[in-house]
Amino acid sequence: MNHLTRKFSPRAARALIAAAAGAAALASAAGAHAEPQGFLETVKHHTTLINTVPDNGDQNPYAVVVAPVTAGTVKQGDVLVGNFNNATNLQGTGSTIIDYHPNTRQMTVFATVPRDLKECPGGIGLSTAMTMLKSGYVIVGSTPSNDGTTGTKGAGCLIVIDPQGRIASTITSPNINDPWGNMAVVDNGTSATLFVSNAGFGVGGANGTPPVFKQATVLRLDLDVPAGKPPVVRKETVVGSGFGAQADKGVFLVGPTGLALSGDQKLLYVSDAIGNRITEIDEPMTRDTSAGVGRQLTAEGLLHRPLAMVTAPNGHLLVTNALNGQVVEIDPATGKQLYARWIDTDKAQSPPGNGDLFGLAMTPEGDGFYYVQDDVNTLVLAK
């Protein structure tokens, strides 16, 4: 009898159907298991791209920004990196922004800010606070020092740089005191909104065990961006306050560093380094009062003094640790910490990578991220 026309008893048929259903369930479970649950699962390789030290010897790369447009000497997709230290490795004295060109794998200097820029209280030390607007203008924070310590630090400012790398203007205010962490930005072309943390209020020298001052803030700057001209501040609002900040000989300052917006812009996430937690501030785009430190999203666990923070394409938060060489993925919908991935395993520090990770930026394609290892002055791509 041909097996194609073979008849089965009802019992055998039911058994075959059950077996097929079981196999399908197993296949479905295997497929579900294989599907990435988070962004970091998809990151397989880490490629060192360049040494970030320019001809003047500036060191300690902090800020990392991917250019959203082509303007002046910068091409869309270029990676801008700011240096916090000078050639003698004094903190709060770096003055250069370098430009890494992925298409040629070469580096040029985008801007060198005068160290004694009179309009910036205390001088120049380029911090992690940096962005490039669609207009082509770059805005970067200065957290300056005369001798590499917080004992001589100034209040600093935000420096506006034109697309050719020339100083266009500075932004100072009683609300600006050591603009420190990576910015969260909403850029509409003719207007923009910046969020920047300020970690300098109350903080002085670092002798002995410096006290923690719960005076650090998150400031919203609403900007007008006239065509062909530098952006100007239309309104400034303190939307977060009471975060801890502390002088530190090793890293200059410890304070709120990472800022990231939810996809609907209804929440602003803040990495509170002193509190070892991530908090969230409601209605950051429109609120006209401070939310204090906001509401705690997640704390402790895989976090070890959280620093820079970005939003991955899946909506999860990626946060670098200051006290080891890991990046942590967090689901903001639940506050669950999903993974900690080692991205700096340099055993010259203990734990490996301790104090090395600052700037963080997603690739334009969303398939990876750029970060800096400030101990060896390198820009790295993870994807």
Secondary structure, DSSP 8 states (H G I E B T S, - for coil): --GGG----HHHHHHHHHHHHHHHHHHHHHHHHHS-SSSGGG---EEEEEE---TT--EEEEEEEE-SS-BTTB-TT-EEEEEEE-TT--BT---EEEEEETTTTEEEEEEE--TT-TTSTT---EEEEEEE-TTS-EEEEE---SSSSGGG----EEEEE-TTS-EEEEE--TT-SSB-S--EEEE-SSEEEEEEEE--TT----SSS---EEEEEEEEEEEE--TTS--EEEEEEEEEEEEEEEEETTTEEES---EEE-TTSSEEEEEETTTTEEEEEESTTT--S--TT-EEEEESTT-SSEEEEEE-TTS-EEEEESSSSEEEEEETTTTEEEEEEES---TTSSSTTTT-EEEEEE-TTSS-EEEEETTTTEEEEE-
